[in-house]
Amino acid sequence: MPSHALVLDGTALPGAVVVSSTVSPPEIKAAYVDVPGAHGSLDLSTSLTGGEPRYAMRTLAARVLVTATSDAQAELDAILDAWHGRECDINTDGRPGHWHGRLTIDGVHPHGRMLPLLISALVEPWRWDDTSTTAQVTASSSGASATIPPAPFTLQPLVTASAAGIVLTSADGQWTAPTGPARALDGFTLRPAPTPVTATGTGVLTISWRGASLT
């Protein structure tokens, strides 16, 4: 397969080339129970989410070759100190988007200036977009209505208020958004369907989230 740079948190690791990488397929989480007196079983994992599937964490594995510029052992120590055990965005294939999980680096044995690395990570089931999708709602004293486009799955978006006191209302409830970015509007979610909202007050609410896919 073609080699690619190893990109961590949006920055290519200097001298690192991904020789091969794999990600385990998305495994659907299910919890089937028999229903007395009826045919088939009930999947509790979707009965609690309105039928929306849930997926298990996935395993990313890659072989990486790093060319050291001078002292291979010192550069290896620096890589381990900076990235081993860190939760970060990971791209090993050069395609748009990234996985997110905790990185493990092992199997490292410098050979001259060459550092072979074996990296692995337990990553979220979704491959996240590199850029965010954004919707804005301009509040009014009587309440301004808007519809937020569908998200890839049920998630809690980032809400940024341009002024204090803006009240956000949706089918989930009602919240007063603090000034600045906040993900602390407990219960406010976007779903894989359009989300109607109303903003009451003065100012602008910016609602942002990242798209994602299972591929």
WOKA-V554389 format. One record per residue. N is the residue number from 0. SS is DSSP state (h for helix, s for strand, l for the rest). OMEGA is omega in radians with two decimals (NA if undefined). D_FIRST is the distance of its C-alpha to the first C-alpha in Angstrom with 1 decimal. Layout:
n = [N:N]
ss = [SS:SS]
omega = [OMEGA:OMEGA]
d_first = [D_FIRST:D_FIRST]
This chain:
n = [0:1:2:3:4:5:6:7:8:9:10:11:12:13:14:15:16:17:18:19:20:21:22:23:24:25:26:27:28:29:30:31:32:33:34:35:36:37:38:39:40:41:42:43:44:45:46:47:48:49:50:51:52:53:54:55:56:57:58:59:60:61:62:63:64:65:66:67:68:69:70:71:72:73:74:75:76:77:78:79:80:81:82:83:84:85:86:87:88:89:90:91:92:93:94:95:96:97:98:99:100:101:102:103:104:105:106:107:108:109:110:111:112:113:114:115:116:117:118:119:120:121:122:123:124:125:126:127:128:129:130:131:132:133:134:135:136:137:138:139:140:141:142:143:144:145:146:147:148:149:150:151:152:153:154:155:156:157:158:159:160:161:162:163:164:165:166:167:168:169:170:171:172:173:174:175:176:177:178:179:180:181:182:183:184:185:186:187:188:189:190:191:192:193:194:195:196:197:198:199:200:201:202:203:204:205:206:207:208:209:210:211:212:213:214]
ss = [l:l:l:s:s:s:s:s:l:l:s:s:s:s:s:s:s:s:s:s:s:s:s:l:l:l:l:s:s:l:l:s:s:s:l:l:l:l:l:l:s:s:s:h:h:h:h:l:l:l:l:l:l:s:s:l:l:s:s:s:s:s:s:s:s:s:s:l:l:l:l:h:h:h:h:h:h:h:h:h:h:h:h:l:l:l:s:s:s:s:s:l:l:l:l:l:l:s:s:s:s:s:s:s:s:s:l:l:l:l:s:l:l:s:s:s:s:s:s:s:s:s:s:l:l:l:s:s:s:s:s:s:s:s:s:s:s:s:s:s:l:l:l:s:s:s:s:s:l:l:l:l:l:l:s:l:l:s:s:s:s:l:l:l:l:s:s:s:s:s:l:l:s:s:s:s:s:l:s:s:s:s:l:l:l:l:l:l:l:s:l:l:l:l:s:s:s:s:s:s:l:l:s:s:s:s:s:s:s:s:s:s:s:l:l]
omega = [3.12:3.11:-3.11:3.03:3.00:-3.07:-3.12:-3.10:3.03:-3.11:3.13:3.09:-3.05:3.07:-3.05:3.09:3.11:-3.14:3.10:3.10:3.09:3.02:-3.12:-3.12:3.14:-3.13:-3.14:3.08:-3.12:3.09:-3.06:3.02:3.09:3.09:-3.11:3.07:-3.13:3.08:3.06:-3.09:3.12:3.10:-3.08:-3.10:3.11:3.11:3.13:-3.09:-3.14:3.14:3.14:-3.11:3.03:-3.06:3.09:3.03:-3.10:-3.10:3.05:3.09:-3.12:2.99:-3.04:3.08:-3.14:3.06:-3.12:3.13:-3.14:-3.10:-3.05:-3.11:3.13:3.14:3.06:3.11:-3.13:3.12:3.14:-3.13:-3.06:-2.91:-3.08:3.14:-3.08:3.02:-3.01:2.99:-3.02:3.02:-3.10:-3.02:3.09:3.12:3.05:3.13:-3.10:2.98:3.11:3.13:-3.11:-2.99:3.02:3.12:3.13:-3.12:-3.04:3.12:-3.10:3.04:-3.04:3.12:-3.09:3.12:3.04:-3.14:2.94:-3.14:3.08:3.12:2.95:-2.98:3.06:-3.06:-3.06:2.94:-3.00:3.01:3.12:-3.13:-3.09:2.95:-3.04:3.02:3.13:3.09:3.09:-3.08:3.03:-3.10:3.14:-3.13:3.13:-3.09:3.09:3.11:3.14:-3.14:-3.13:2.99:-3.12:3.10:-3.13:-3.12:3.10:-3.07:3.02:-3.12:3.13:-3.13:3.13:3.14:-3.13:2.97:3.11:-3.14:3.13:-3.13:3.04:3.12:-3.14:-3.08:-3.07:-3.10:2.96:-3.05:3.06:3.09:-3.14:-3.09:3.14:3.01:-3.02:3.07:-3.04:3.08:3.12:-3.08:2.94:-3.07:3.09:3.10:3.12:-3.09:3.07:3.09:3.04:3.12:-3.10:-3.13:3.13:-3.14:-3.08:2.99:3.04:-3.10:-3.06:3.12:3.11:3.00:-3.10:3.07:3.14:-3.09:NA]
d_first = [0.0:3.8:6.4:9.4:13.0:14.5:17.3:20.3:23.3:22.2:21.9:19.0:19.6:20.6:18.5:15.8:12.0:9.8:7.6:6.9:9.2:11.2:14.5:17.2:18.8:22.0:24.9:28.2:31.1:34.2:37.7:39.6:43.3:45.8:48.4:51.8:53.5:50.5:47.7:44.1:43.0:42.7:39.4:40.7:37.4:37.7:41.5:41.5:39.0:40.5:38.0:34.9:32.2:31.1:27.7:27.0:25.0:21.3:19.3:16.3:14.6:12.2:12.0:12.9:14.3:17.3:19.3:22.9:25.4:28.4:29.2:26.1:28.2:29.7:26.5:25.1:28.4:28.1:24.7:26.1:29.3:27.7:25.0:25.5:27.2:27.1:26.6:24.4:22.0:18.3:15.2:11.8:9.6:11.8:13.4:17.2:18.9:18.6:19.3:22.5:23.6:24.8:22.4:22.7:21.5:22.1:21.3:21.9:23.3:23.5:23.2:25.0:23.4:20.0:19.8:17.2:17.4:16.8:17.3:18.4:20.5:22.6:22.0:24.1:23.2:22.8:20.2:22.6:23.0:23.3:26.7:29.7:31.8:35.5:38.8:42.2:45.6:48.8:51.4:55.0:58.2:58.5:54.9:52.1:49.9:46.2:43.4:40.0:37.0:35.1:32.7:29.6:31.5:34.7:34.5:36.8:36.4:37.4:40.9:42.4:46.1:47.7:51.0:52.6:54.1:51.8:52.0:49.0:49.7:47.4:47.7:46.7:49.7:50.9:50.0:51.2:48.2:48.6:48.2:44.7:41.4:41.8:39.8:43.0:44.4:44.4:44.0:42.9:39.7:37.7:36.6:34.5:37.6:39.7:41.7:45.2:46.6:49.8:50.3:53.9:55.2:54.5:51.1:47.5:45.0:41.3:39.1:35.4:32.4:28.6:27.0:24.3:22.3:21.0:17.5]
